[in-house]
């Protein structure tokens, strides 16, 4: 990665209180940052839809795929045309 030239402002509340914003603006600009270039990032977790939890079923046909998953390169590659039929 290259040099990171930015700043983070963490708050204890979901939004930045106006009293803190003024102090943060002064501190940022005093250190050469342009306040108008700052942006708000929403790190809230979006609501998740419920998913049905059911057991996975495997057959003997799945064994080569599992072997390849845990030890790549052990199962010869199959010719694949790119079409699913």
Secondary structure, 3 states (H helix, E strand, C coil): CCCCCCCCCCCCCCCCCHHHHHHHHHHHHHCCCCHHHCCCCCCCCCCCCCCCCCCCCCCHHHHHHHHHHHCCCCCCCCCCCCCCC
